[in-house]
Amino acid sequence: MRGLTTPGGGGCNTAGGILIPTGETLAQVQNRLLPLGATINGVTVTDNSNVPMFTAVPGYGLVGLRGAVRFGERSEFRFDFENIGDKQYRGISWGIDGAGRGVTLGYRYKF
């Protein structure tokens, strides 16, 4: 919540601060997004409804390539290409997107 709300009087998930982008309190946002009597994701909203934000986790597949090339007995060059297709993905409880395309290169010399 840091940076998104003004300081409030309560802890996490309490209506204390103001949502900076819209100027609304938590209760105002809930009333706008979850109006009483509406059916959202198969749940009719009442005063104490727990409406699921997601009813399913979308599947995803990632492609990567990892390997190494040895040069003699002591030298090795390693590479790792992750998420080659630069697929956007997110786990159900992460709260942030997974890593995009990435490349890791390394060299190892054994003494």
Phi and psi restraints in degrees (range 20) as a CNS / XPLOR table:
assign (resid 1 and name C) (resid 2 and name N)
       (resid 2 and name CA) (resid 2 and name C) 1.0 -59.2 20.0 2
assign (resid 2 and name N) (resid 2 and name CA)
       (resid 2 and name C) (resid 3 and name N) 1.0 127.2 20.0 2
assign (resid 2 and name C) (resid 3 and name N)
       (resid 3 and name CA) (resid 3 and name C) 1.0 91.3 20.0 2
assign (resid 3 and name N) (resid 3 and name CA)
       (resid 3 and name C) (resid 4 and name N) 1.0 -16.1 20.0 2
assign (resid 3 and name C) (resid 4 and name N)
       (resid 4 and name CA) (resid 4 and name C) 1.0 -102.0 20.0 2
assign (resid 4 and name N) (resid 4 and name CA)
       (resid 4 and name C) (resid 5 and name N) 1.0 -23.3 20.0 2
assign (resid 4 and name C) (resid 5 and name N)
       (resid 5 and name CA) (resid 5 and name C) 1.0 -129.4 20.0 2
assign (resid 5 and name N) (resid 5 and name CA)
       (resid 5 and name C) (resid 6 and name N) 1.0 159.1 20.0 2
assign (resid 5 and name C) (resid 6 and name N)
       (resid 6 and name CA) (resid 6 and name C) 1.0 -77.4 20.0 2
assign (resid 6 and name N) (resid 6 and name CA)
       (resid 6 and name C) (resid 7 and name N) 1.0 159.1 20.0 2
assign (resid 6 and name C) (resid 7 and name N)
       (resid 7 and name CA) (resid 7 and name C) 1.0 -59.0 20.0 2
assign (resid 7 and name N) (resid 7 and name CA)
       (resid 7 and name C) (resid 8 and name N) 1.0 136.5 20.0 2
assign (resid 7 and name C) (resid 8 and name N)
       (resid 8 and name CA) (resid 8 and name C) 1.0 -116.4 20.0 2
assign (resid 8 and name N) (resid 8 and name CA)
       (resid 8 and name C) (resid 9 and name N) 1.0 179.7 20.0 2
assign (resid 8 and name C) (resid 9 and name N)
       (resid 9 and name CA) (resid 9 and name C) 1.0 -91.2 20.0 2
assign (resid 9 and name N) (resid 9 and name CA)
       (resid 9 and name C) (resid 10 and name N) 1.0 -9.9 20.0 2
assign (resid 9 and name C) (resid 10 and name N)
       (resid 10 and name CA) (resid 10 and name C) 1.0 -117.4 20.0 2
assign (resid 10 and name N) (resid 10 and name CA)
       (resid 10 and name C) (resid 11 and name N) 1.0 -177.4 20.0 2
assign (resid 10 and name C) (resid 11 and name N)
       (resid 11 and name CA) (resid 11 and name C) 1.0 -88.0 20.0 2
assign (resid 11 and name N) (resid 11 and name CA)
       (resid 11 and name C) (resid 12 and name N) 1.0 -156.3 20.0 2
assign (resid 11 and name C) (resid 12 and name N)
       (resid 12 and name CA) (resid 12 and name C) 1.0 -61.9 20.0 2
assign (resid 12 and name N) (resid 12 and name CA)
       (resid 12 and name C) (resid 13 and name N) 1.0 141.1 20.0 2
assign (resid 12 and name C) (resid 13 and name N)
       (resid 13 and name CA) (resid 13 and name C) 1.0 63.4 20.0 2
assign (resid 13 and name N) (resid 13 and name CA)
       (resid 13 and name C) (resid 14 and name N) 1.0 28.3 20.0 2
assign (resid 13 and name C) (resid 14 and name N)
       (resid 14 and name CA) (resid 14 and name C) 1.0 -116.7 20.0 2
assign (resid 14 and name N) (resid 14 and name CA)
       (resid 14 and name C) (resid 15 and name N) 1.0 151.9 20.0 2
assign (resid 14 and name C) (resid 15 and name N)
       (resid 15 and name CA) (resid 15 and name C) 1.0 -85.5 20.0 2
assign (resid 15 and name N) (resid 15 and name CA)
       (resid 15 and name C) (resid 16 and name N) 1.0 91.0 20.0 2
assign (resid 15 and name C) (resid 16 and name N)
       (resid 16 and name CA) (resid 16 and name C) 1.0 -126.7 20.0 2
assign (resid 16 and name N) (resid 16 and name CA)
       (resid 16 and name C) (resid 17 and name N) 1.0 -40.1 20.0 2
assign (resid 16 and name C) (resid 17 and name N)
       (resid 17 and name CA) (resid 17 and name C) 1.0 -104.0 20.0 2
assign (resid 17 and name N) (resid 17 and name CA)
       (resid 17 and name C) (resid 18 and name N) 1.0 -178.2 20.0 2
assign (resid 17 and name C) (resid 18 and name N)
       (resid 18 and name CA) (resid 18 and name C) 1.0 -110.5 20.0 2
assign (resid 18 and name N) (resid 18 and name CA)
       (resid 18 and name C) (resid 19 and name N) 1.0 132.5 20.0 2
assign (resid 18 and name C) (resid 19 and name N)
       (resid 19 and name CA) (resid 19 and name C) 1.0 -69.2 20.0 2
assign (resid 19 and name N) (resid 19 and name CA)
       (resid 19 and name C) (resid 20 and name N) 1.0 114.6 20.0 2
assign (resid 19 and name C) (resid 20 and name N)
       (resid 20 and name CA) (resid 20 and name C) 1.0 -60.6 20.0 2
assign (resid 20 and name N) (resid 20 and name CA)
       (resid 20 and name C) (resid 21 and name N) 1.0 -46.0 20.0 2
assign (resid 20 and name C) (resid 21 and name N)
       (resid 21 and name CA) (resid 21 and name C) 1.0 -61.2 20.0 2
assign (resid 21 and name N) (resid 21 and name CA)
       (resid 21 and name C) (resid 22 and name N) 1.0 -32.2 20.0 2
assign (resid 21 and name C) (resid 22 and name N)
       (resid 22 and name CA) (resid 22 and name C) 1.0 -112.0 20.0 2
assign (resid 22 and name N) (resid 22 and name CA)
       (resid 22 and name C) (resid 23 and name N) 1.0 -15.3 20.0 2
assign (resid 22 and name C) (resid 23 and name N)
       (resid 23 and name CA) (resid 23 and name C) 1.0 75.1 20.0 2
assign (resid 23 and name N) (resid 23 and name CA)
       (resid 23 and name C) (resid 24 and name N) 1.0 19.8 20.0 2
assign (resid 23 and name C) (resid 24 and name N)
       (resid 24 and name CA) (resid 24 and name C) 1.0 -105.5 20.0 2
assign (resid 24 and name N) (resid 24 and name CA)
       (resid 24 and name C) (resid 25 and name N) 1.0 153.7 20.0 2
assign (resid 24 and name C) (resid 25 and name N)
       (resid 25 and name CA) (resid 25 and name C) 1.0 -80.9 20.0 2
assign (resid 25 and name N) (resid 25 and name CA)
       (resid 25 and name C) (resid 26 and name N) 1.0 169.9 20.0 2
assign (resid 25 and name C) (resid 26 and name N)
       (resid 26 and name CA) (resid 26 and name C) 1.0 -59.3 20.0 2
assign (resid 26 and name N) (resid 26 and name CA)
       (resid 26 and name C) (resid 27 and name N) 1.0 -42.8 20.0 2
assign (resid 26 and name C) (resid 27 and name N)
       (resid 27 and name CA) (resid 27 and name C) 1.0 -62.4 20.0 2
assign (resid 27 and name N) (resid 27 and name CA)
       (resid 27 and name C) (resid 28 and name N) 1.0 -40.0 20.0 2
assign (resid 27 and name C) (resid 28 and name N)
       (resid 28 and name CA) (resid 28 and name C) 1.0 -65.9 20.0 2
assign (resid 28 and name N) (resid 28 and name CA)
       (resid 28 and name C) (resid 29 and name N) 1.0 -40.0 20.0 2
assign (resid 28 and name C) (resid 29 and name N)
       (resid 29 and name CA) (resid 29 and name C) 1.0 -64.5 20.0 2
assign (resid 29 and name N) (resid 29 and name CA)
       (resid 29 and name C) (resid 30 and name N) 1.0 -43.8 20.0 2
assign (resid 29 and name C) (resid 30 and name N)
       (resid 30 and name CA) (resid 30 and name C) 1.0 -63.3 20.0 2
assign (resid 30 and name N) (resid 30 and name CA)
       (resid 30 and name C) (resid 31 and name N) 1.0 -41.4 20.0 2
assign (resid 30 and name C) (resid 31 and name N)
       (resid 31 and name CA) (resid 31 and name C) 1.0 -65.7 20.0 2
assign (resid 31 and name N) (resid 31 and name CA)
       (resid 31 and name C) (resid 32 and name N) 1.0 -33.9 20.0 2
assign (resid 31 and name C) (resid 32 and name N)
       (resid 32 and name CA) (resid 32 and name C) 1.0 -74.9 20.0 2
assign (resid 32 and name N) (resid 32 and name CA)
       (resid 32 and name C) (resid 33 and name N) 1.0 -42.4 20.0 2
assign (resid 32 and name C) (resid 33 and name N)
       (resid 33 and name CA) (resid 33 and name C) 1.0 -87.9 20.0 2
assign (resid 33 and name N) (resid 33 and name CA)
       (resid 33 and name C) (resid 34 and name N) 1.0 -27.9 20.0 2
assign (resid 33 and name C) (resid 34 and name N)
       (resid 34 and name CA) (resid 34 and name C) 1.0 -126.6 20.0 2
assign (resid 34 and name N) (resid 34 and name CA)
       (resid 34 and name C) (resid 35 and name N) 1.0 68.0 20.0 2
assign (resid 34 and name C) (resid 35 and name N)
       (resid 35 and name CA) (resid 35 and name C) 1.0 -65.9 20.0 2
assign (resid 35 and name N) (resid 35 and name CA)
       (resid 35 and name C) (resid 36 and name N) 1.0 140.9 20.0 2
assign (resid 35 and name C) (resid 36 and name N)
       (resid 36 and name CA) (resid 36 and name C) 1.0 -57.1 20.0 2
assign (resid 36 and name N) (resid 36 and name CA)
       (resid 36 and name C) (resid 37 and name N) 1.0 134.8 20.0 2
assign (resid 36 and name C) (resid 37 and name N)
       (resid 37 and name CA) (resid 37 and name C) 1.0 91.6 20.0 2
assign (resid 37 and name N) (resid 37 and name CA)
       (resid 37 and name C) (resid 38 and name N) 1.0 -16.0 20.0 2
assign (resid 37 and name C) (resid 38 and name N)
       (resid 38 and name CA) (resid 38 and name C) 1.0 -74.4 20.0 2
assign (resid 38 and name N) (resid 38 and name CA)
       (resid 38 and name C) (resid 39 and name N) 1.0 152.0 20.0 2
assign (resid 38 and name C) (resid 39 and name N)
       (resid 39 and name CA) (resid 39 and name C) 1.0 -107.3 20.0 2
assign (resid 39 and name N) (resid 39 and name CA)
       (resid 39 and name C) (resid 40 and name N) 1.0 117.6 20.0 2
assign (resid 39 and name C) (resid 40 and name N)
       (resid 40 and name CA) (resid 40 and name C) 1.0 -125.1 20.0 2
assign (resid 40 and name N) (resid 40 and name CA)
       (resid 40 and name C) (resid 41 and name N) 1.0 123.7 20.0 2
assign (resid 40 and name C) (resid 41 and name N)
       (resid 41 and name CA) (resid 41 and name C) 1.0 51.9 20.0 2
assign (resid 41 and name N) (resid 41 and name CA)
       (resid 41 and name C) (resid 42 and name N) 1.0 39.4 20.0 2
assign (resid 41 and name C) (resid 42 and name N)
       (resid 42 and name CA) (resid 42 and name C) 1.0 81.8 20.0 2
assign (resid 42 and name N) (resid 42 and name CA)
       (resid 42 and name C) (resid 43 and name N) 1.0 4.8 20.0 2
assign (resid 42 and name C) (resid 43 and name N)
       (resid 43 and name CA) (resid 43 and name C) 1.0 -117.9 20.0 2
assign (resid 43 and name N) (resid 43 and name CA)
       (resid 43 and name C) (resid 44 and name N) 1.0 127.1 20.0 2
assign (resid 43 and name C) (resid 44 and name N)
       (resid 44 and name CA) (resid 44 and name C) 1.0 -81.3 20.0 2
assign (resid 44 and name N) (resid 44 and name CA)
       (resid 44 and name C) (resid 45 and name N) 1.0 126.2 20.0 2
assign (resid 44 and name C) (resid 45 and name N)
       (resid 45 and name CA) (resid 45 and name C) 1.0 -75.0 20.0 2
assign (resid 45 and name N) (resid 45 and name CA)
       (resid 45 and name C) (resid 46 and name N) 1.0 124.8 20.0 2
assign (resid 45 and name C) (resid 46 and name N)
       (resid 46 and name CA) (resid 46 and name C) 1.0 -122.4 20.0 2
assign (resid 46 and name N) (resid 46 and name CA)
       (resid 46 and name C) (resid 47 and name N) 1.0 -173.1 20.0 2
assign (resid 46 and name C) (resid 47 and name N)
       (resid 47 and name CA) (resid 47 and name C) 1.0 -56.6 20.0 2
assign (resid 47 and name N) (resid 47 and name CA)
       (resid 47 and name C) (resid 48 and name N) 1.0 -38.6 20.0 2
assign (resid 47 and name C) (resid 48 and name N)
       (resid 48 and name CA) (resid 48 and name C) 1.0 -118.6 20.0 2
assign (resid 48 and name N) (resid 48 and name CA)
       (resid 48 and name C) (resid 49 and name N) 1.0 36.7 20.0 2
assign (resid 48 and name C) (resid 49 and name N)
       (resid 49 and name CA) (resid 49 and name C) 1.0 -74.0 20.0 2
assign (resid 49 and name N) (resid 49 and name CA)
       (resid 49 and name C) (resid 50 and name N) 1.0 144.2 20.0 2
assign (resid 49 and name C) (resid 50 and name N)
       (resid 50 and name CA) (resid 50 and name C) 1.0 -109.3 20.0 2
assign (resid 50 and name N) (resid 50 and name CA)
       (resid 50 and name C) (resid 51 and name N) 1.0 94.2 20.0 2
assign (resid 50 and name C) (resid 51 and name N)
       (resid 51 and name CA) (resid 51 and name C) 1.0 -88.3 20.0 2
assign (resid 51 and name N) (resid 51 and name CA)
       (resid 51 and name C) (resid 52 and name N) 1.0 123.9 20.0 2
assign (resid 51 and name C) (resid 52 and name N)
       (resid 52 and name CA) (resid 52 and name C) 1.0 -69.3 20.0 2
assign (resid 52 and name N) (resid 52 and name CA)
       (resid 52 and name C) (resid 53 and name N) 1.0 131.8 20.0 2
assign (resid 52 and name C) (resid 53 and name N)
       (resid 53 and name CA) (resid 53 and name C) 1.0 -73.1 20.0 2
assign (resid 53 and name N) (resid 53 and name CA)
       (resid 53 and name C) (resid 54 and name N) 1.0 -38.7 20.0 2
assign (resid 53 and name C) (resid 54 and name N)
       (resid 54 and name CA) (resid 54 and name C) 1.0 -124.7 20.0 2
assign (resid 54 and name N) (resid 54 and name CA)
       (resid 54 and name C) (resid 55 and name N) 1.0 132.0 20.0 2
assign (resid 54 and name C) (resid 55 and name N)
       (resid 55 and name CA) (resid 55 and name C) 1.0 -96.2 20.0 2
assign (resid 55 and name N) (resid 55 and name CA)
       (resid 55 and name C) (resid 56 and name N) 1.0 -10.7 20.0 2
assign (resid 55 and name C) (resid 56 and name N)
       (resid 56 and name CA) (resid 56 and name C) 1.0 -155.2 20.0 2
assign (resid 56 and name N) (resid 56 and name CA)
       (resid 56 and name C) (resid 57 and name N) 1.0 154.8 20.0 2
assign (resid 56 and name C) (resid 57 and name N)
       (resid 57 and name CA) (resid 57 and name C) 1.0 -98.4 20.0 2
assign (resid 57 and name N) (resid 57 and name CA)
       (resid 57 and name C) (resid 58 and name N) 1.0 119.5 20.0 2
assign (resid 57 and name C) (resid 58 and name N)
       (resid 58 and name CA) (resid 58 and name C) 1.0 -68.0 20.0 2
assign (resid 58 and name N) (resid 58 and name CA)
       (resid 58 and name C) (resid 59 and name N) 1.0 140.8 20.0 2
assign (resid 58 and name C) (resid 59 and name N)
       (resid 59 and name CA) (resid 59 and name C) 1.0 -78.6 20.0 2
assign (resid 59 and name N) (resid 59 and name CA)
       (resid 59 and name C) (resid 60 and name N) 1.0 159.0 20.0 2
assign (resid 59 and name C) (resid 60 and name N)
       (resid 60 and name CA) (resid 60 and name C) 1.0 -154.6 20.0 2
assign (resid 60 and name N) (resid 60 and name CA)
       (resid 60 and name C) (resid 61 and name N) 1.0 157.7 20.0 2
assign (resid 60 and name C) (resid 61 and name N)
       (resid 61 and name CA) (resid 61 and name C) 1.0 -133.1 20.0 2
assign (resid 61 and name N) (resid 61 and name CA)
       (resid 61 and name C) (resid 62 and name N) 1.0 140.8 20.0 2
assign (resid 61 and name C) (resid 62 and name N)
       (resid 62 and name CA) (resid 62 and name C) 1.0 -119.6 20.0 2
assign (resid 62 and name N) (resid 62 and name CA)
       (resid 62 and name C) (resid 63 and name N) 1.0 147.9 20.0 2
assign (resid 62 and name C) (resid 63 and name N)
       (resid 63 and name CA) (resid 63 and name C) 1.0 -118.4 20.0 2
assign (resid 63 and name N) (resid 63 and name CA)
       (resid 63 and name C) (resid 64 and name N) 1.0 132.4 20.0 2
assign (resid 63 and name C) (resid 64 and name N)
       (resid 64 and name CA) (resid 64 and name C) 1.0 -142.0 20.0 2
assign (resid 64 and name N) (resid 64 and name CA)
       (resid 64 and name C) (resid 65 and name N) 1.0 165.9 20.0 2
assign (resid 64 and name C) (resid 65 and name N)
       (resid 65 and name CA) (resid 65 and name C) 1.0 -141.5 20.0 2
assign (resid 65 and name N) (resid 65 and name CA)
       (resid 65 and name C) (resid 66 and name N) 1.0 128.8 20.0 2
assign (resid 65 and name C) (resid 66 and name N)
       (resid 66 and name CA) (resid 66 and name C) 1.0 -134.8 20.0 2
assign (resid 66 and name N) (resid 66 and name CA)
       (resid 66 and name C) (resid 67 and name N) 1.0 140.4 20.0 2
assign (resid 66 and name C) (resid 67 and name N)
       (resid 67 and name CA) (resid 67 and name C) 1.0 -170.6 20.0 2
assign (resid 67 and name N) (resid 67 and name CA)
       (resid 67 and name C) (resid 68 and name N) 1.0 -177.7 20.0 2
assign (resid 67 and name C) (resid 68 and name N)
       (resid 68 and name CA) (resid 68 and name C) 1.0 -152.7 20.0 2
assign (resid 68 and name N) (resid 68 and name CA)
       (resid 68 and name C) (resid 69 and name N) 1.0 152.0 20.0 2
assign (resid 68 and name C) (resid 69 and name N)
       (resid 69 and name CA) (resid 69 and name C) 1.0 -126.7 20.0 2
assign (resid 69 and name N) (resid 69 and name CA)
       (resid 69 and name C) (resid 70 and name N) 1.0 127.1 20.0 2
assign (resid 69 and name C) (resid 70 and name N)
       (resid 70 and name CA) (resid 70 and name C) 1.0 -94.5 20.0 2
assign (resid 70 and name N) (resid 70 and name CA)
       (resid 70 and name C) (resid 71 and name N) 1.0 141.2 20.0 2
assign (resid 70 and name C) (resid 71 and name N)
       (resid 71 and name CA) (resid 71 and name C) 1.0 -119.9 20.0 2
assign (resid 71 and name N) (resid 71 and name CA)
       (resid 71 and name C) (resid 72 and name N) 1.0 93.6 20.0 2
assign (resid 71 and name C) (resid 72 and name N)
       (resid 72 and name CA) (resid 72 and name C) 1.0 76.7 20.0 2
assign (resid 72 and name N) (resid 72 and name CA)
       (resid 72 and name C) (resid 73 and name N) 1.0 -160.1 20.0 2
assign (resid 72 and name C) (resid 73 and name N)
       (resid 73 and name CA) (resid 73 and name C) 1.0 -80.3 20.0 2
assign (resid 73 and name N) (resid 73 and name CA)
       (resid 73 and name C) (resid 74 and name N) 1.0 -25.8 20.0 2
assign (resid 73 and name C) (resid 74 and name N)
       (resid 74 and name CA) (resid 74 and name C) 1.0 -114.2 20.0 2
assign (resid 74 and name N) (resid 74 and name CA)
       (resid 74 and name C) (resid 75 and name N) 1.0 -17.7 20.0 2
assign (resid 74 and name C) (resid 75 and name N)
       (resid 75 and name CA) (resid 75 and name C) 1.0 -108.0 20.0 2
assign (resid 75 and name N) (resid 75 and name CA)
       (resid 75 and name C) (resid 76 and name N) 1.0 143.4 20.0 2
assign (resid 75 and name C) (resid 76 and name N)
       (resid 76 and name CA) (resid 76 and name C) 1.0 -148.5 20.0 2
assign (resid 76 and name N) (resid 76 and name CA)
       (resid 76 and name C) (resid 77 and name N) 1.0 133.9 20.0 2
assign (resid 76 and name C) (resid 77 and name N)
       (resid 77 and name CA) (resid 77 and name C) 1.0 -108.6 20.0 2
assign (resid 77 and name N) (resid 77 and name CA)
       (resid 77 and name C) (resid 78 and name N) 1.0 125.8 20.0 2
assign (resid 77 and name C) (resid 78 and name N)
       (resid 78 and name CA) (resid 78 and name C) 1.0 -114.6 20.0 2
assign (resid 78 and name N) (resid 78 and name CA)
       (resid 78 and name C) (resid 79 and name N) 1.0 148.9 20.0 2
assign (resid 78 and name C) (resid 79 and name N)
       (resid 79 and name CA) (resid 79 and name C) 1.0 -143.5 20.0 2
assign (resid 79 and name N) (resid 79 and name CA)
       (resid 79 and name C) (resid 80 and name N) 1.0 151.8 20.0 2
assign (resid 79 and name C) (resid 80 and name N)
       (resid 80 and name CA) (resid 80 and name C) 1.0 -148.5 20.0 2
assign (resid 80 and name N) (resid 80 and name CA)
       (resid 80 and name C) (resid 81 and name N) 1.0 112.4 20.0 2
assign (resid 80 and name C) (resid 81 and name N)
       (resid 81 and name CA) (resid 81 and name C) 1.0 -103.8 20.0 2
assign (resid 81 and name N) (resid 81 and name CA)
       (resid 81 and name C) (resid 82 and name N) 1.0 117.9 20.0 2
assign (resid 81 and name C) (resid 82 and name N)
       (resid 82 and name CA) (resid 82 and name C) 1.0 -110.4 20.0 2
assign (resid 82 and name N) (resid 82 and name CA)
       (resid 82 and name C) (resid 83 and name N) 1.0 143.2 20.0 2
assign (resid 82 and name C) (resid 83 and name N)
       (resid 83 and name CA) (resid 83 and name C) 1.0 49.2 20.0 2
assign (resid 83 and name N) (resid 83 and name CA)
       (resid 83 and name C) (resid 84 and name N) 1.0 56.8 20.0 2
assign (resid 83 and name C) (resid 84 and name N)
       (resid 84 and name CA) (resid 84 and name C) 1.0 -55.7 20.0 2
assign (resid 84 and name N) (resid 84 and name CA)
       (resid 84 and name C) (resid 85 and name N) 1.0 -38.1 20.0 2
assign (resid 84 and name C) (resid 85 and name N)
       (resid 85 and name CA) (resid 85 and name C) 1.0 -79.0 20.0 2
assign (resid 85 and name N) (resid 85 and name CA)
       (resid 85 and name C) (resid 86 and name N) 1.0 -0.6 20.0 2
assign (resid 85 and name C) (resid 86 and name N)
       (resid 86 and name CA) (resid 86 and name C) 1.0 54.5 20.0 2
assign (resid 86 and name N) (resid 86 and name CA)
       (resid 86 and name C) (resid 87 and name N) 1.0 45.7 20.0 2
assign (resid 86 and name C) (resid 87 and name N)
       (resid 87 and name CA) (resid 87 and name C) 1.0 -73.6 20.0 2
assign (resid 87 and name N) (resid 87 and name CA)
       (resid 87 and name C) (resid 88 and name N) 1.0 134.2 20.0 2
assign (resid 87 and name C) (resid 88 and name N)
       (resid 88 and name CA) (resid 88 and name C) 1.0 -84.9 20.0 2
assign (resid 88 and name N) (resid 88 and name CA)
       (resid 88 and name C) (resid 89 and name N) 1.0 132.4 20.0 2
assign (resid 88 and name C) (resid 89 and name N)
       (resid 89 and name CA) (resid 89 and name C) 1.0 -151.6 20.0 2
assign (resid 89 and name N) (resid 89 and name CA)
       (resid 89 and name C) (resid 90 and name N) 1.0 157.8 20.0 2
assign (resid 89 and name C) (resid 90 and name N)
       (resid 90 and name CA) (resid 90 and name C) 1.0 -152.4 20.0 2
assign (resid 90 and name N) (resid 90 and name CA)
       (resid 90 and name C) (resid 91 and name N) 1.0 131.8 20.0 2
assign (resid 90 and name C) (resid 91 and name N)
       (resid 91 and name CA) (resid 91 and name C) 1.0 -76.0 20.0 2
assign (resid 91 and name N) (resid 91 and name CA)
       (resid 91 and name C) (resid 92 and name N) 1.0 161.3 20.0 2
assign (resid 91 and name C) (resid 92 and name N)
       (resid 92 and name CA) (resid 92 and name C) 1.0 -63.8 20.0 2
assign (resid 92 and name N) (resid 92 and name CA)
       (resid 92 and name C) (resid 93 and name N) 1.0 -30.7 20.0 2
assign (resid 92 and name C) (resid 93 and name N)
       (resid 93 and name CA) (resid 93 and name C) 1.0 -115.0 20.0 2
assign (resid 93 and name N) (resid 93 and name CA)
       (resid 93 and name C) (resid 94 and name N) 1.0 11.7 20.0 2
assign (resid 93 and name C) (resid 94 and name N)
       (resid 94 and name CA) (resid 94 and name C) 1.0 -73.7 20.0 2
assign (resid 94 and name N) (resid 94 and name CA)
       (resid 94 and name C) (resid 95 and name N) 1.0 -46.0 20.0 2
assign (resid 94 and name C) (resid 95 and name N)
       (resid 95 and name CA) (resid 95 and name C) 1.0 84.9 20.0 2
assign (resid 95 and name N) (resid 95 and name CA)
       (resid 95 and name C) (resid 96 and name N) 1.0 -12.4 20.0 2
assign (resid 95 and name C) (resid 96 and name N)
       (resid 96 and name CA) (resid 96 and name C) 1.0 -137.7 20.0 2
assign (resid 96 and name N) (resid 96 and name CA)
       (resid 96 and name C) (resid 97 and name N) 1.0 159.4 20.0 2
assign (resid 96 and name C) (resid 97 and name N)
       (resid 97 and name CA) (resid 97 and name C) 1.0 -70.9 20.0 2
assign (resid 97 and name N) (resid 97 and name CA)
       (resid 97 and name C) (resid 98 and name N) 1.0 154.0 20.0 2
assign (resid 97 and name C) (resid 98 and name N)
       (resid 98 and name CA) (resid 98 and name C) 1.0 -71.4 20.0 2
assign (resid 98 and name N) (resid 98 and name CA)
       (resid 98 and name C) (resid 99 and name N) 1.0 169.5 20.0 2
assign (resid 98 and name C) (resid 99 and name N)
       (resid 99 and name CA) (resid 99 and name C) 1.0 -64.6 20.0 2
assign (resid 99 and name N) (resid 99 and name CA)
       (resid 99 and name C) (resid 100 and name N) 1.0 143.7 20.0 2
assign (resid 99 and name C) (resid 100 and name N)
       (resid 100 and name CA) (resid 100 and name C) 1.0 -81.1 20.0 2
assign (resid 100 and name N) (resid 100 and name CA)
       (resid 100 and name C) (resid 101 and name N) 1.0 -160.1 20.0 2
assign (resid 100 and name C) (resid 101 and name N)
       (resid 101 and name CA) (resid 101 and name C) 1.0 -59.3 20.0 2
assign (resid 101 and name N) (resid 101 and name CA)
       (resid 101 and name C) (resid 102 and name N) 1.0 138.3 20.0 2
assign (resid 101 and name C) (resid 102 and name N)
       (resid 102 and name CA) (resid 102 and name C) 1.0 -147.1 20.0 2
assign (resid 102 and name N) (resid 102 and name CA)
       (resid 102 and name C) (resid 103 and name N) 1.0 150.6 20.0 2
assign (resid 102 and name C) (resid 103 and name N)
       (resid 103 and name CA) (resid 103 and name C) 1.0 -131.0 20.0 2
assign (resid 103 and name N) (resid 103 and name CA)
       (resid 103 and name C) (resid 104 and name N) 1.0 131.4 20.0 2
assign (resid 103 and name C) (resid 104 and name N)
       (resid 104 and name CA) (resid 104 and name C) 1.0 -124.3 20.0 2
assign (resid 104 and name N) (resid 104 and name CA)
       (resid 104 and name C) (resid 105 and name N) 1.0 128.3 20.0 2
assign (resid 104 and name C) (resid 105 and name N)
       (resid 105 and name CA) (resid 105 and name C) 1.0 -121.5 20.0 2
assign (resid 105 and name N) (resid 105 and name CA)
       (resid 105 and name C) (resid 106 and name N) 1.0 145.3 20.0 2
assign (resid 105 and name C) (resid 106 and name N)
       (resid 106 and name CA) (resid 106 and name C) 1.0 -151.5 20.0 2
assign (resid 106 and name N) (resid 106 and name CA)
       (resid 106 and name C) (resid 107 and name N) 1.0 154.9 20.0 2
assign (resid 106 and name C) (resid 107 and name N)
       (resid 107 and name CA) (resid 107 and name C) 1.0 -130.1 20.0 2
assign (resid 107 and name N) (resid 107 and name CA)
       (resid 107 and name C) (resid 108 and name N) 1.0 134.1 20.0 2
assign (resid 107 and name C) (resid 108 and name N)
       (resid 108 and name CA) (resid 108 and name C) 1.0 -127.0 20.0 2
assign (resid 108 and name N) (resid 108 and name CA)
       (resid 108 and name C) (resid 109 and name N) 1.0 134.0 20.0 2
assign (resid 108 and name C) (resid 109 and name N)
       (resid 109 and name CA) (resid 109 and name C) 1.0 -124.7 20.0 2
assign (resid 109 and name N) (resid 109 and name CA)
       (resid 109 and name C) (resid 110 and name N) 1.0 124.5 20.0 2
assign (resid 109 and name C) (resid 110 and name N)
       (resid 110 and name CA) (resid 110 and name C) 1.0 -92.7 20.0 2
assign (resid 110 and name N) (resid 110 and name CA)
       (resid 110 and name C) (resid 111 and name N) 1.0 130.8 20.0 2
